[in-house]
Every structure is written in C-alpha cells, then in structure tokens.
Amino acid sequence: MNIEIITPDENLFKGTADSIVVPGVSGLIGILNDHAPFITTLQKGQVVVTTSKGEQTFEVKGGVVEVLNNNVIVLAG
C-alpha cells in the first residue's frame, strides 16, 4: 500500500509499506493492504511503518489519517 506522512514542515515518509500502526484517539490502529476506507483523528504517539527493509517510527503530536483504496495519508502535527 502507498503511505504518505506529512507535517506542516516536511514530508516524513512517502513510499510503499506492508503495514502502518497509528495512535488513534481510542487506541492503536493497525492498517494492512485492502483495509476498509476510513478517516479518524490521531492523538500524540508513534506512527510505525513496516516495509520490506524493516520498521520506521515517527513521533506525532496528533493529526488525521485517511485510508482509501490502499492509500494511507497521515496529516500529522
């Protein structure tokens, strides 16, 4: 799936990944290929992206995530 993690200052990640875990307001949300579409807000925490090369972790202060057609966009603060 294609993933973009964007902050107001920079583009933290753009590429393909096997999975992503985001800190939703009700707890951690794991997203895999062919996930159902949704939009939700994020709380402060870590976004973990797993690719074929391993895991990358990004700290976020909050934000919004959108999942649609194997595209995940994280607008983070």
PyMOL Python script that loads the backbone (N, CA, C, O; Angstrom):
from pymol import cmd

cmd.read_pdbstr("""\
ATOM      1  N   MET A   1       0.843  -1.176   0.000  1.00  0.00           N
ATOM      2  CA  MET A   1       0.000   0.000   0.000  1.00  0.00           C
ATOM      3  C   MET A   1       0.886   1.237   0.000  1.00  0.00           C
ATOM      4  O   MET A   1       2.031   1.189   0.451  1.00  0.00           O
ATOM      5  N   ASN A   2       0.358   2.333  -0.503  1.00  0.00           N
ATOM      6  CA  ASN A   2       1.105   3.589  -0.565  1.00  0.00           C
ATOM      7  C   ASN A   2       0.831   4.407   0.697  1.00  0.00           C
ATOM      8  O   ASN A   2      -0.312   4.540   1.132  1.00  0.00           O
ATOM      9  N   ILE A   3       1.896   4.946   1.269  1.00  0.00           N
ATOM     10  CA  ILE A   3       1.768   5.708   2.513  1.00  0.00           C
ATOM     11  C   ILE A   3       2.479   7.048   2.370  1.00  0.00           C
ATOM     12  O   ILE A   3       3.577   7.136   1.820  1.00  0.00           O
ATOM     13  N   GLU A   4       1.820   8.092   2.882  1.00  0.00           N
ATOM     14  CA  GLU A   4       2.424   9.422   2.996  1.00  0.00           C
ATOM     15  C   GLU A   4       2.202   9.911   4.416  1.00  0.00           C
ATOM     16  O   GLU A   4       1.088   9.853   4.938  1.00  0.00           O
ATOM     17  N   ILE A   5       3.275  10.395   5.038  1.00  0.00           N
ATOM     18  CA  ILE A   5       3.179  11.017   6.358  1.00  0.00           C
ATOM     19  C   ILE A   5       3.688  12.442   6.194  1.00  0.00           C
ATOM     20  O   ILE A   5       4.859  12.673   5.891  1.00  0.00           O
ATOM     21  N   ILE A   6       2.781  13.392   6.402  1.00  0.00           N
ATOM     22  CA  ILE A   6       3.082  14.793   6.106  1.00  0.00           C
ATOM     23  C   ILE A   6       2.859  15.639   7.358  1.00  0.00           C
ATOM     24  O   ILE A   6       1.861  15.469   8.059  1.00  0.00           O
ATOM     25  N   THR A   7       3.793  16.550   7.635  1.00  0.00           N
ATOM     26  CA  THR A   7       3.621  17.553   8.680  1.00  0.00           C
ATOM     27  C   THR A   7       3.605  18.918   7.997  1.00  0.00           C
ATOM     28  O   THR A   7       3.916  19.012   6.810  1.00  0.00           O
ATOM     29  N   PRO A   8       3.252  19.972   8.720  1.00  0.00           N
ATOM     30  CA  PRO A   8       3.302  21.305   8.107  1.00  0.00           C
ATOM     31  C   PRO A   8       4.703  21.702   7.643  1.00  0.00           C
ATOM     32  O   PRO A   8       4.849  22.531   6.744  1.00  0.00           O
ATOM     33  N   ASP A   9       5.728  21.113   8.253  1.00  0.00           N
ATOM     34  CA  ASP A   9       7.112  21.484   7.952  1.00  0.00           C
ATOM     35  C   ASP A   9       7.809  20.601   6.930  1.00  0.00           C
ATOM     36  O   ASP A   9       8.690  21.061   6.203  1.00  0.00           O
ATOM     37  N   GLU A  10       7.412  19.323   6.874  1.00  0.00           N
ATOM     38  CA  GLU A  10       8.144  18.413   5.993  1.00  0.00           C
ATOM     39  C   GLU A  10       7.331  17.165   5.664  1.00  0.00           C
ATOM     40  O   GLU A  10       6.313  16.876   6.292  1.00  0.00           O
ATOM     41  N   ASN A  11       7.810  16.442   4.666  1.00  0.00           N
ATOM     42  CA  ASN A  11       7.252  15.156   4.280  1.00  0.00           C
ATOM     43  C   ASN A  11       8.098  14.092   4.979  1.00  0.00           C
ATOM     44  O   ASN A  11       9.245  13.872   4.589  1.00  0.00           O
ATOM     45  N   LEU A  12       7.555  13.424   6.011  1.00  0.00           N
ATOM     46  CA  LEU A  12       8.343  12.472   6.789  1.00  0.00           C
ATOM     47  C   LEU A  12       8.558  11.146   6.072  1.00  0.00           C
ATOM     48  O   LEU A  12       9.621  10.537   6.191  1.00  0.00           O
ATOM     49  N   PHE A  13       7.544  10.697   5.325  1.00  0.00           N
ATOM     50  CA  PHE A  13       7.648   9.408   4.650  1.00  0.00           C
ATOM     51  C   PHE A  13       6.742   9.406   3.430  1.00  0.00           C
ATOM     52  O   PHE A  13       5.624   9.920   3.470  1.00  0.00           O
ATOM     53  N   LYS A  14       7.236   8.823   2.352  1.00  0.00           N
ATOM     54  CA  LYS A  14       6.415   8.606   1.160  1.00  0.00           C
ATOM     55  C   LYS A  14       6.948   7.360   0.484  1.00  0.00           C
ATOM     56  O   LYS A  14       8.111   7.305   0.086  1.00  0.00           O
ATOM     57  N   GLY A  15       6.083   6.352   0.355  1.00  0.00           N
ATOM     58  CA  GLY A  15       6.510   5.115  -0.279  1.00  0.00           C
ATOM     59  C   GLY A  15       5.535   3.996  -0.022  1.00  0.00           C
ATOM     60  O   GLY A  15       4.429   4.214   0.474  1.00  0.00           O
ATOM     61  N   THR A  16       5.960   2.782  -0.370  1.00  0.00           N
ATOM     62  CA  THR A  16       5.113   1.619  -0.159  1.00  0.00           C
ATOM     63  C   THR A  16       5.508   0.921   1.136  1.00  0.00           C
ATOM     64  O   THR A  16       6.665   0.960   1.554  1.00  0.00           O
ATOM     65  N   ALA A  17       4.525   0.284   1.760  1.00  0.00           N
ATOM     66  CA  ALA A  17       4.777  -0.409   3.016  1.00  0.00           C
ATOM     67  C   ALA A  17       3.844  -1.597   3.135  1.00  0.00           C
ATOM     68  O   ALA A  17       2.836  -1.690   2.435  1.00  0.00           O
ATOM     69  N   ASP A  18       4.200  -2.510   4.041  1.00  0.00           N
ATOM     70  CA  ASP A  18       3.382  -3.686   4.309  1.00  0.00           C
ATOM     71  C   ASP A  18       2.284  -3.375   5.319  1.00  0.00           C
ATOM     72  O   ASP A  18       1.177  -3.908   5.234  1.00  0.00           O
ATOM     73  N   SER A  19       2.605  -2.497   6.285  1.00  0.00           N
ATOM     74  CA  SER A  19       1.621  -2.133   7.303  1.00  0.00           C
ATOM     75  C   SER A  19       1.993  -0.803   7.943  1.00  0.00           C
ATOM     76  O   SER A  19       3.120  -0.322   7.823  1.00  0.00           O
ATOM     77  N   ILE A  20       1.000  -0.222   8.631  1.00  0.00           N
ATOM     78  CA  ILE A  20       1.228   1.006   9.386  1.00  0.00           C
ATOM     79  C   ILE A  20       0.359   0.922  10.644  1.00  0.00           C
ATOM     80  O   ILE A  20      -0.776   0.450  10.596  1.00  0.00           O
ATOM     81  N   VAL A  21       0.907   1.384  11.764  1.00  0.00           N
ATOM     82  CA  VAL A  21       0.170   1.454  13.023  1.00  0.00           C
ATOM     83  C   VAL A  21       0.155   2.913  13.450  1.00  0.00           C
ATOM     84  O   VAL A  21       1.202   3.556  13.533  1.00  0.00           O
ATOM     85  N   VAL A  22      -1.045   3.436  13.722  1.00  0.00           N
ATOM     86  CA  VAL A  22      -1.196   4.845  14.095  1.00  0.00           C
ATOM     87  C   VAL A  22      -1.876   4.951  15.454  1.00  0.00           C
ATOM     88  O   VAL A  22      -2.657   4.074  15.821  1.00  0.00           O
ATOM     89  N   PRO A  23      -1.588   6.029  16.220  1.00  0.00           N
ATOM     90  CA  PRO A  23      -2.208   6.214  17.537  1.00  0.00           C
ATOM     91  C   PRO A  23      -3.570   6.904  17.439  1.00  0.00           C
ATOM     92  O   PRO A  23      -3.656   8.124  17.573  1.00  0.00           O
ATOM     93  N   GLY A  24      -4.619   6.140  17.207  1.00  0.00           N
ATOM     94  CA  GLY A  24      -5.963   6.702  17.151  1.00  0.00           C
ATOM     95  C   GLY A  24      -6.403   7.194  18.521  1.00  0.00           C
ATOM     96  O   GLY A  24      -5.807   6.823  19.532  1.00  0.00           O
ATOM     97  N   VAL A  25      -7.424   8.014  18.566  1.00  0.00           N
ATOM     98  CA  VAL A  25      -7.891   8.556  19.845  1.00  0.00           C
ATOM     99  C   VAL A  25      -8.457   7.471  20.759  1.00  0.00           C
ATOM    100  O   VAL A  25      -8.513   7.664  21.974  1.00  0.00           O
ATOM    101  N   SER A  26      -8.878   6.329  20.198  1.00  0.00           N
ATOM    102  CA  SER A  26      -9.409   5.228  21.011  1.00  0.00           C
ATOM    103  C   SER A  26      -8.396   4.100  21.201  1.00  0.00           C
ATOM    104  O   SER A  26      -8.718   3.069  21.793  1.00  0.00           O
ATOM    105  N   GLY A  27      -7.173   4.291  20.702  1.00  0.00           N
ATOM    106  CA  GLY A  27      -6.134   3.265  20.815  1.00  0.00           C
ATOM    107  C   GLY A  27      -5.397   3.090  19.505  1.00  0.00           C
ATOM    108  O   GLY A  27      -5.663   3.785  18.524  1.00  0.00           O
ATOM    109  N   LEU A  28      -4.464   2.149  19.505  1.00  0.00           N
ATOM    110  CA  LEU A  28      -3.661   1.910  18.308  1.00  0.00           C
ATOM    111  C   LEU A  28      -4.505   1.275  17.214  1.00  0.00           C
ATOM    112  O   LEU A  28      -5.355   0.426  17.481  1.00  0.00           O
ATOM    113  N   ILE A  29      -4.255   1.704  15.957  1.00  0.00           N
ATOM    114  CA  ILE A  29      -4.965   1.181  14.796  1.00  0.00           C
ATOM    115  C   ILE A  29      -3.929   0.606  13.832  1.00  0.00           C
ATOM    116  O   ILE A  29      -3.030   1.312  13.377  1.00  0.00           O
ATOM    117  N   GLY A  30      -4.066  -0.675  13.530  1.00  0.00           N
ATOM    118  CA  GLY A  30      -3.199  -1.327  12.557  1.00  0.00           C
ATOM    119  C   GLY A  30      -3.877  -1.368  11.201  1.00  0.00           C
ATOM    120  O   GLY A  30      -5.049  -1.729  11.095  1.00  0.00           O
ATOM    121  N   ILE A  31      -3.138  -0.996  10.165  1.00  0.00           N
ATOM    122  CA  ILE A  31      -3.693  -0.923   8.813  1.00  0.00           C
ATOM    123  C   ILE A  31      -2.844  -1.796   7.893  1.00  0.00           C
ATOM    124  O   ILE A  31      -1.622  -1.655   7.830  1.00  0.00           O
ATOM    125  N   LEU A  32      -3.519  -2.704   7.177  1.00  0.00           N
ATOM    126  CA  LEU A  32      -2.873  -3.577   6.201  1.00  0.00           C
ATOM    127  C   LEU A  32      -3.466  -3.316   4.822  1.00  0.00           C
ATOM    128  O   LEU A  32      -4.403  -2.529   4.683  1.00  0.00           O
ATOM    129  N   ASN A  33      -2.924  -3.972   3.810  1.00  0.00           N
ATOM    130  CA  ASN A  33      -3.464  -3.880   2.448  1.00  0.00           C
ATOM    131  C   ASN A  33      -4.955  -4.205   2.427  1.00  0.00           C
ATOM    132  O   ASN A  33      -5.420  -5.043   3.201  1.00  0.00           O
ATOM    133  N   ASP A  34      -5.690  -3.558   1.562  1.00  0.00           N
ATOM    134  CA  ASP A  34      -7.124  -3.780   1.371  1.00  0.00           C
ATOM    135  C   ASP A  34      -7.962  -3.460   2.606  1.00  0.00           C
ATOM    136  O   ASP A  34      -9.042  -4.025   2.785  1.00  0.00           O
ATOM    137  N   HIS A  35      -7.478  -2.567   3.453  1.00  0.00           N
ATOM    138  CA  HIS A  35      -8.238  -2.150   4.632  1.00  0.00           C
ATOM    139  C   HIS A  35      -9.474  -1.366   4.193  1.00  0.00           C
ATOM    140  O   HIS A  35      -9.455  -0.694   3.162  1.00  0.00           O
ATOM    141  N   ALA A  36     -10.530  -1.454   4.966  1.00  0.00           N
ATOM    142  CA  ALA A  36     -11.749  -0.688   4.681  1.00  0.00           C
ATOM    143  C   ALA A  36     -11.453   0.804   4.759  1.00  0.00           C
ATOM    144  O   ALA A  36     -10.629   1.220   5.574  1.00  0.00           O
ATOM    145  N   PRO A  37     -12.100   1.616   3.937  1.00  0.00           N
ATOM    146  CA  PRO A  37     -11.882   3.064   3.965  1.00  0.00           C
ATOM    147  C   PRO A  37     -12.339   3.668   5.293  1.00  0.00           C
ATOM    148  O   PRO A  37     -13.366   3.275   5.847  1.00  0.00           O
ATOM    149  N   PHE A  38     -11.567   4.622   5.790  1.00  0.00           N
ATOM    150  CA  PHE A  38     -11.985   5.383   6.965  1.00  0.00           C
ATOM    151  C   PHE A  38     -11.131   6.632   7.129  1.00  0.00           C
ATOM    152  O   PHE A  38     -10.061   6.766   6.535  1.00  0.00           O
ATOM    153  N   ILE A  39     -11.635   7.537   7.951  1.00  0.00           N
ATOM    154  CA  ILE A  39     -10.912   8.741   8.365  1.00  0.00           C
ATOM    155  C   ILE A  39     -11.073   8.839   9.873  1.00  0.00           C
ATOM    156  O   ILE A  39     -12.172   8.645  10.392  1.00  0.00           O
ATOM    157  N   THR A  40      -9.988   9.139  10.583  1.00  0.00           N
ATOM    158  CA  THR A  40     -10.068   9.320  12.031  1.00  0.00           C
ATOM    159  C   THR A  40      -8.994  10.284  12.496  1.00  0.00           C
ATOM    160  O   THR A  40      -8.037  10.567  11.776  1.00  0.00           O
ATOM    161  N   THR A  41      -9.166  10.779  13.699  1.00  0.00           N
ATOM    162  CA  THR A  41      -8.172  11.674  14.283  1.00  0.00           C
ATOM    163  C   THR A  41      -7.138  10.868  15.058  1.00  0.00           C
ATOM    164  O   THR A  41      -7.385   9.740  15.484  1.00  0.00           O
ATOM    165  N   LEU A  42      -5.983  11.480  15.223  1.00  0.00           N
ATOM    166  CA  LEU A  42      -4.879  10.846  15.931  1.00  0.00           C
ATOM    167  C   LEU A  42      -4.570  11.605  17.212  1.00  0.00           C
ATOM    168  O   LEU A  42      -4.818  12.806  17.317  1.00  0.00           O
ATOM    169  N   GLN A  43      -4.027  10.888  18.178  1.00  0.00           N
ATOM    170  CA  GLN A  43      -3.527  11.523  19.380  1.00  0.00           C
ATOM    171  C   GLN A  43      -1.996  11.488  19.357  1.00  0.00           C
ATOM    172  O   GLN A  43      -1.395  10.917  18.446  1.00  0.00           O
ATOM    173  N   LYS A  44      -1.387  12.089  20.343  1.00  0.00           N
ATOM    174  CA  LYS A  44       0.070  12.096  20.443  1.00  0.00           C
ATOM    175  C   LYS A  44       0.578  10.669  20.598  1.00  0.00           C
ATOM    176  O   LYS A  44       0.042   9.891  21.387  1.00  0.00           O
ATOM    177  N   GLY A  45       1.621  10.330  19.834  1.00  0.00           N
ATOM    178  CA  GLY A  45       2.193   8.992  19.918  1.00  0.00           C
ATOM    179  C   GLY A  45       3.101   8.689  18.748  1.00  0.00           C
ATOM    180  O   GLY A  45       3.607   9.592  18.082  1.00  0.00           O
ATOM    181  N   GLN A  46       3.300   7.415  18.510  1.00  0.00           N
ATOM    182  CA  GLN A  46       4.202   6.972  17.452  1.00  0.00           C
ATOM    183  C   GLN A  46       3.434   6.338  16.302  1.00  0.00           C
ATOM    184  O   GLN A  46       2.490   5.574  16.502  1.00  0.00           O
ATOM    185  N   VAL A  47       3.867   6.677  15.095  1.00  0.00           N
ATOM    186  CA  VAL A  47       3.395   6.012  13.880  1.00  0.00           C
ATOM    187  C   VAL A  47       4.506   5.049  13.469  1.00  0.00           C
ATOM    188  O   VAL A  47       5.659   5.447  13.301  1.00  0.00           O
ATOM    189  N   VAL A  48       4.142   3.779  13.310  1.00  0.00           N
ATOM    190  CA  VAL A  48       5.134   2.757  12.957  1.00  0.00           C
ATOM    191  C   VAL A  48       4.811   2.228  11.564  1.00  0.00           C
ATOM    192  O   VAL A  48       3.728   1.693  11.327  1.00  0.00           O
ATOM    193  N   VAL A  49       5.762   2.384  10.648  1.00  0.00           N
ATOM    194  CA  VAL A  49       5.617   1.922   9.270  1.00  0.00           C
ATOM    195  C   VAL A  49       6.536   0.721   9.075  1.00  0.00           C
ATOM    196  O   VAL A  49       7.732   0.798   9.355  1.00  0.00           O
ATOM    197  N   THR A  50       5.974  -0.392   8.593  1.00  0.00           N
ATOM    198  CA  THR A  50       6.764  -1.602   8.338  1.00  0.00           C
ATOM    199  C   THR A  50       6.886  -1.801   6.837  1.00  0.00           C
ATOM    200  O   THR A  50       5.888  -1.937   6.129  1.00  0.00           O
ATOM    201  N   THR A  51       8.134  -1.816   6.361  1.00  0.00           N
ATOM    202  CA  THR A  51       8.429  -2.054   4.950  1.00  0.00           C
ATOM    203  C   THR A  51       9.250  -3.327   4.838  1.00  0.00           C
ATOM    204  O   THR A  51       9.541  -3.975   5.843  1.00  0.00           O
ATOM    205  N   SER A  52       9.618  -3.679   3.636  1.00  0.00           N
ATOM    206  CA  SER A  52      10.454  -4.867   3.432  1.00  0.00           C
ATOM    207  C   SER A  52      11.849  -4.688   4.032  1.00  0.00           C
ATOM    208  O   SER A  52      12.571  -5.664   4.233  1.00  0.00           O
ATOM    209  N   LYS A  53      12.229  -3.434   4.318  1.00  0.00           N
ATOM    210  CA  LYS A  53      13.541  -3.141   4.894  1.00  0.00           C
ATOM    211  C   LYS A  53      13.512  -3.022   6.419  1.00  0.00           C
ATOM    212  O   LYS A  53      14.552  -2.806   7.040  1.00  0.00           O
ATOM    213  N   GLY A  54      12.323  -3.161   7.030  1.00  0.00           N
ATOM    214  CA  GLY A  54      12.218  -3.058   8.480  1.00  0.00           C
ATOM    215  C   GLY A  54      11.210  -2.010   8.903  1.00  0.00           C
ATOM    216  O   GLY A  54      10.371  -1.573   8.115  1.00  0.00           O
ATOM    217  N   GLU A  55      11.309  -1.612  10.173  1.00  0.00           N
ATOM    218  CA  GLU A  55      10.369  -0.640  10.733  1.00  0.00           C
ATOM    219  C   GLU A  55      10.972   0.749  10.814  1.00  0.00           C
ATOM    220  O   GLU A  55      12.167   0.913  11.061  1.00  0.00           O
ATOM    221  N   GLN A  56      10.116   1.753  10.600  1.00  0.00           N
ATOM    222  CA  GLN A  56      10.479   3.150  10.817  1.00  0.00           C
ATOM    223  C   GLN A  56       9.432   3.735  11.749  1.00  0.00           C
ATOM    224  O   GLN A  56       8.241   3.465  11.601  1.00  0.00           O
ATOM    225  N   THR A  57       9.877   4.537  12.708  1.00  0.00           N
ATOM    226  CA  THR A  57       8.980   5.123  13.700  1.00  0.00           C
ATOM    227  C   THR A  57       9.032   6.641  13.598  1.00  0.00           C
ATOM    228  O   THR A  57      10.102   7.230  13.445  1.00  0.00           O
ATOM    229  N   PHE A  58       7.857   7.267  13.686  1.00  0.00           N
ATOM    230  CA  PHE A  58       7.741   8.717  13.612  1.00  0.00           C
ATOM    231  C   PHE A  58       6.876   9.204  14.771  1.00  0.00           C
ATOM    232  O   PHE A  58       5.798   8.660  15.010  1.00  0.00           O
ATOM    233  N   GLU A  59       7.335  10.216  15.485  1.00  0.00           N
ATOM    234  CA  GLU A  59       6.564  10.826  16.573  1.00  0.00           C
ATOM    235  C   GLU A  59       5.588  11.843  15.998  1.00  0.00           C
ATOM    236  O   GLU A  59       5.964  12.668  15.165  1.00  0.00           O
ATOM    237  N   VAL A  60       4.328  11.785  16.443  1.00  0.00           N
ATOM    238  CA  VAL A  60       3.339  12.766  16.031  1.00  0.00           C
ATOM    239  C   VAL A  60       2.680  13.358  17.273  1.00  0.00           C
ATOM    240  O   VAL A  60       2.588  12.708  18.315  1.00  0.00           O
ATOM    241  N   LYS A  61       2.229  14.592  17.144  1.00  0.00           N
ATOM    242  CA  LYS A  61       1.552  15.280  18.244  1.00  0.00           C
ATOM    243  C   LYS A  61       0.041  15.199  18.115  1.00  0.00           C
ATOM    244  O   LYS A  61      -0.689  15.702  18.969  1.00  0.00           O
ATOM    245  N   GLY A  62      -0.421  14.572  17.058  1.00  0.00           N
ATOM    246  CA  GLY A  62      -1.840  14.468  16.746  1.00  0.00           C
ATOM    247  C   GLY A  62      -1.998  14.590  15.250  1.00  0.00           C
ATOM    248  O   GLY A  62      -1.011  14.658  14.518  1.00  0.00           O
ATOM    249  N   GLY A  63      -3.246  14.618  14.788  1.00  0.00           N
ATOM    250  CA  GLY A  63      -3.478  14.777  13.358  1.00  0.00           C
ATOM    251  C   GLY A  63      -4.673  13.989  12.882  1.00  0.00           C
ATOM    252  O   GLY A  63      -5.597  13.698  13.642  1.00  0.00           O
ATOM    253  N   VAL A  64      -4.636  13.643  11.588  1.00  0.00           N
ATOM    254  CA  VAL A  64      -5.727  12.937  10.926  1.00  0.00           C
ATOM    255  C   VAL A  64      -5.116  11.883  10.012  1.00  0.00           C
ATOM    256  O   VAL A  64      -4.060  12.101   9.420  1.00  0.00           O
ATOM    257  N   VAL A  65      -5.792  10.734   9.902  1.00  0.00           N
ATOM    258  CA  VAL A  65      -5.373   9.703   8.952  1.00  0.00           C
ATOM    259  C   VAL A  65      -6.560   9.356   8.065  1.00  0.00           C
ATOM    260  O   VAL A  65      -7.695   9.252   8.530  1.00  0.00           O
ATOM    261  N   GLU A  66      -6.273   9.176   6.762  1.00  0.00           N
ATOM    262  CA  GLU A  66      -7.286   8.750   5.800  1.00  0.00           C
ATOM    263  C   GLU A  66      -6.790   7.488   5.111  1.00  0.00           C
ATOM    264  O   GLU A  66      -5.646   7.423   4.662  1.00  0.00           O
ATOM    265  N   VAL A  67      -7.662   6.483   5.031  1.00  0.00           N
ATOM    266  CA  VAL A  67      -7.361   5.234   4.335  1.00  0.00           C
ATOM    267  C   VAL A  67      -8.384   5.074   3.216  1.00  0.00           C
ATOM    268  O   VAL A  67      -9.589   5.092   3.466  1.00  0.00           O
ATOM    269  N   LEU A  68      -7.901   4.918   1.975  1.00  0.00           N
ATOM    270  CA  LEU A  68      -8.793   4.771   0.840  1.00  0.00           C
ATOM    271  C   LEU A  68      -8.053   4.093  -0.315  1.00  0.00           C
ATOM    272  O   LEU A  68      -7.024   4.591  -0.772  1.00  0.00           O
ATOM    273  N   ASN A  69      -8.566   2.975  -0.778  1.00  0.00           N
ATOM    274  CA  ASN A  69      -8.009   2.271  -1.944  1.00  0.00           C
ATOM    275  C   ASN A  69      -6.509   1.997  -1.834  1.00  0.00           C
ATOM    276  O   ASN A  69      -5.754   2.300  -2.758  1.00  0.00           O
ATOM    277  N   ASN A  70      -6.080   1.430  -0.718  1.00  0.00           N
ATOM    278  CA  ASN A  70      -4.671   1.099  -0.459  1.00  0.00           C
ATOM    279  C   ASN A  70      -3.750   2.312  -0.457  1.00  0.00           C
ATOM    280  O   ASN A  70      -2.550   2.193  -0.706  1.00  0.00           O
ATOM    281  N   ASN A  71      -4.324   3.488  -0.170  1.00  0.00           N
ATOM    282  CA  ASN A  71      -3.542   4.700   0.032  1.00  0.00           C
ATOM    283  C   ASN A  71      -3.823   5.201   1.443  1.00  0.00           C
ATOM    284  O   ASN A  71      -4.979   5.346   1.842  1.00  0.00           O
ATOM    285  N   VAL A  72      -2.753   5.465   2.193  1.00  0.00           N
ATOM    286  CA  VAL A  72      -2.871   5.960   3.556  1.00  0.00           C
ATOM    287  C   VAL A  72      -2.170   7.304   3.612  1.00  0.00           C
ATOM    288  O   VAL A  72      -0.988   7.413   3.286  1.00  0.00           O
ATOM    289  N   ILE A  73      -2.907   8.331   4.027  1.00  0.00           N
ATOM    290  CA  ILE A  73      -2.335   9.670   4.195  1.00  0.00           C
ATOM    291  C   ILE A  73      -2.456  10.058   5.659  1.00  0.00           C
ATOM    292  O   ILE A  73      -3.550  10.064   6.224  1.00  0.00           O
ATOM    293  N   VAL A  74      -1.321  10.382   6.269  1.00  0.00           N
ATOM    294  CA  VAL A  74      -1.300  10.851   7.655  1.00  0.00           C
ATOM    295  C   VAL A  74      -0.917  12.327   7.617  1.00  0.00           C
ATOM    296  O   VAL A  74       0.186  12.684   7.204  1.00  0.00           O
ATOM    297  N   LEU A  75      -1.841  13.175   8.054  1.00  0.00           N
ATOM    298  CA  LEU A  75      -1.564  14.612   8.206  1.00  0.00           C
ATOM    299  C   LEU A  75      -1.291  14.814   9.682  1.00  0.00           C
ATOM    300  O   LEU A  75      -2.217  14.836  10.493  1.00  0.00           O
ATOM    301  N   ALA A  76      -0.028  14.961  10.033  1.00  0.00           N
ATOM    302  CA  ALA A  76       0.392  14.962  11.431  1.00  0.00           C
ATOM    303  C   ALA A  76       0.821  16.356  11.893  1.00  0.00           C
ATOM    304  O   ALA A  76       1.265  17.193  11.107  1.00  0.00           O
ATOM    305  N   GLY A  77       0.670  16.563  13.179  1.00  0.00           N
ATOM    306  CA  GLY A  77       1.112  17.809  13.793  1.00  0.00           C
ATOM    307  C   GLY A  77       2.423  17.631  14.489  1.00  0.00           C
ATOM    308  O   GLY A  77       2.950  18.582  15.066  1.00  0.00           O
TER     309      GLY A  77
END
""", "prot")
cmd.dss("prot")
cmd.show_as("cartoon", "prot")
cmd.util.cbc("prot")
cmd.orient("prot")
